[in-house]
Amino acid sequence: MSASGHEAGLFRRLAETGRRPVRLWVDGQPIEALEGDTLMVALLTQGLVLRHSEFGDGARAGFCMMGACQDCWVWTEQGGRLRACSTTVIESLRIVTREVPWPALP
Amino acid sequence: MASPAVIVIGAGPAGIRAAARLVEAGLRPVLIDENERSGGQIYRRQPAGFTRPASALYGSEAAKAVALHAAADALAPRLDYRPGTLVWGIADGAVLTQRGDRLERLPYAALILCSGATDRIMPLPGWTLPGVYSLGAAQIALKAQACAIGSRVVFMGTGPLLYLVAWQYVKAGATVAAVLDTSPSRRRVLAAAALAARPAVLAQGLRYLAGLRRAGIPVLTGVTPLRIEGHGRVAGVVVSDRAGRERRVEADAVGLGYGLRSETQLADLAKARFGFDAVARQWLPETDADGRSSVPLVYLAGDGAVVRGADAAELAGRLAACAALRDLGHAVPEEEFSRLRAALRPMSRFRQGLENGFPWPGHLAAMLPNETIICRCEAITAGAIRRTVAETGAPEMNRAKSLGRVGMGRCQGRICGLAAAEVIAAARGVPVEEVGQLRGAAPIKPLPLTAELGPDEG
């Protein structure tokens, strides 16, 4: 807990915390999520950012959570794109919150 | 190749009931849904392995949710059901779909669009900060993931969802800092007669409000949102209250929404004719009482046609299927039409009451500071839109998009379109209907570069 009383992440879990842990890698660091988490929840229960606006106006952490706004994209280490609100975490997923420099597409 | 099927897009209340009626008539329709699990947004299901009961997820609507899910599950083997599938275009009598890396083109005998709705958003300074979400998002986080969007949440906007989601957060144990409603409470008094068309729903809404007050949550009506403050994350919300005093509420998250807007891009791609709906303050596809669009054999039902809520969507989905069946030469008893139409009438009246009681605050667009981001995809500000209008004379949305990029981003104006129209209208000094609406363009959502047509397609 920080001085302001916030937990480390943006989101707060209220229930369903007895699920099996799933490990994934974010910007090279391991984090633990829970089975059934969306990637968005996995990242934002312990962080504040999903991506950075391409136009330099700051960090973004999604908005609509229903696949309409496209503002929660994160990238796999291979350069693939995932919509964090509608992607379920899987064991050993490796993602980066900064865009992989073009041309890294397969 | 088999002859084209009837295709239903969207597996929420409208789509499920439409598909069910088609199956009753002996058809095997295609049901396409972007979500992995049926139910739509309102009756969205939690993932496998979650254990909360339906009563905790859907409150007073639990019985309806359970019934709809059961109907969908029983129906699935009798359908060509395609969950997790995006419809990204409609052209030449076929829908264009994508799932993973696979693209398909599916011709249809008739098409029933049940595309639902998303939050109606009026931007304000700070709304792109991490921690600001649509009301719908705040509800999905809770319902589908058992999470609150923050540790101290402000709900701001207007409409029944504002109070519902705030109350759901309180009940789930989250901390709600305040409910800030732009609609003055006298608007609800004026709309009371129309809202009384559905007394049980009205009473439910009043119970949420009473519950919030009992829980000691400040509820302010008639506010003017000024800004969301914070660096890198939300720190507080500043509004001007009814009396014109500036009020700041400390918070680390905001649920923002001003009612719902119909998701109409697919109807546009299907070439349906639109008209400006003075009640919704939005361009909507024109339909007859049974859901027929201006295009033969293309139908609309549910919130994607007009926002009347889930109960109306179930009825309208069935009614649109009846219309499609009749137009395809199947016998449908006249009594079924008249019964469904009659059941929808009070819902239409109630919807007018809601729009009048919780009006879209389009007038706020004129007051937004120039540096306010309107289009979050491309970071286009209110000032940039005003400059485009002033310098190029762009008279309507599509010119403003071409010349100033507003609405050109990945969301295709789904989030910013209504507000951008208000900014343009205010800058030109004309009513918002005069600036038109953004034309839909395929693909309506981004497709992976790796996607390919199947071997027997294209």
Boltz contact constraints between the chains, C-beta under 6 A:
constraints:
  - contact:
      token1: [A, 6]
      token2: [B, 151]
      max_distance: 6.0
  - contact:
      token1: [A, 6]
      token2: [B, 252]
      max_distance: 6.0
  - contact:
      token1: [A, 10]
      token2: [B, 130]
      max_distance: 6.0
  - contact:
      token1: [A, 10]
      token2: [B, 131]
      max_distance: 6.0
  - contact:
      token1: [A, 11]
      token2: [B, 147]
      max_distance: 6.0
  - contact:
      token1: [A, 12]
      token2: [B, 148]
      max_distance: 6.0
  - contact:
      token1: [A, 12]
      token2: [B, 151]
      max_distance: 6.0
  - contact:
      token1: [A, 13]
      token2: [B, 147]
      max_distance: 6.0
  - contact:
      token1: [A, 14]
      token2: [B, 146]
      max_distance: 6.0
  - contact:
      token1: [A, 14]
      token2: [B, 148]
      max_distance: 6.0
  - contact:
      token1: [A, 14]
      token2: [B, 172]
      max_distance: 6.0
  - contact:
      token1: [A, 14]
      token2: [B, 173]
      max_distance: 6.0
  - contact:
      token1: [A, 15]
      token2: [B, 146]
      max_distance: 6.0
  - contact:
      token1: [A, 16]
      token2: [B, 50]
      max_distance: 6.0
  - contact:
      token1: [A, 16]
      token2: [B, 146]
      max_distance: 6.0
  - contact:
      token1: [A, 19]
      token2: [B, 49]
      max_distance: 6.0
  - contact:
      token1: [A, 35]
      token2: [B, 49]
      max_distance: 6.0
  - contact:
      token1: [A, 36]
      token2: [B, 47]
      max_distance: 6.0
  - contact:
      token1: [A, 36]
      token2: [B, 49]
      max_distance: 6.0
  - contact:
      token1: [A, 41]
      token2: [B, 145]
      max_distance: 6.0
  - contact:
      token1: [A, 41]
      token2: [B, 147]
      max_distance: 6.0
  - contact:
      token1: [A, 48]
      token2: [B, 130]
      max_distance: 6.0
  - contact:
      token1: [A, 48]
      token2: [B, 233]
      max_distance: 6.0
  - contact:
      token1: [A, 53]
      token2: [B, 379]
      max_distance: 6.0
  - contact:
      token1: [A, 55]
      token2: [B, 379]
      max_distance: 6.0
  - contact:
      token1: [A, 57]
      token2: [B, 379]
      max_distance: 6.0
  - contact:
      token1: [A, 59]
      token2: [B, 130]
      max_distance: 6.0
  - contact:
      token1: [A, 59]
      token2: [B, 232]
      max_distance: 6.0
  - contact:
      token1: [A, 61]
      token2: [B, 130]
      max_distance: 6.0
  - contact:
      token1: [A, 63]
      token2: [B, 133]
      max_distance: 6.0
  - contact:
      token1: [A, 63]
      token2: [B, 134]
      max_distance: 6.0
  - contact:
      token1: [A, 64]
      token2: [B, 134]
      max_distance: 6.0
  - contact:
      token1: [A, 64]
      token2: [B, 137]
      max_distance: 6.0
  - contact:
      token1: [A, 65]
      token2: [B, 137]
      max_distance: 6.0
  - contact:
      token1: [A, 65]
      token2: [B, 140]
      max_distance: 6.0
  - contact:
      token1: [A, 68]
      token2: [B, 118]
      max_distance: 6.0
  - contact:
      token1: [A, 68]
      token2: [B, 414]
      max_distance: 6.0
  - contact:
      token1: [A, 69]
      token2: [B, 411]
      max_distance: 6.0
  - contact:
      token1: [A, 69]
      token2: [B, 415]
      max_distance: 6.0
  - contact:
      token1: [A, 70]
      token2: [B, 410]
      max_distance: 6.0
  - contact:
      token1: [A, 70]
      token2: [B, 411]
      max_distance: 6.0
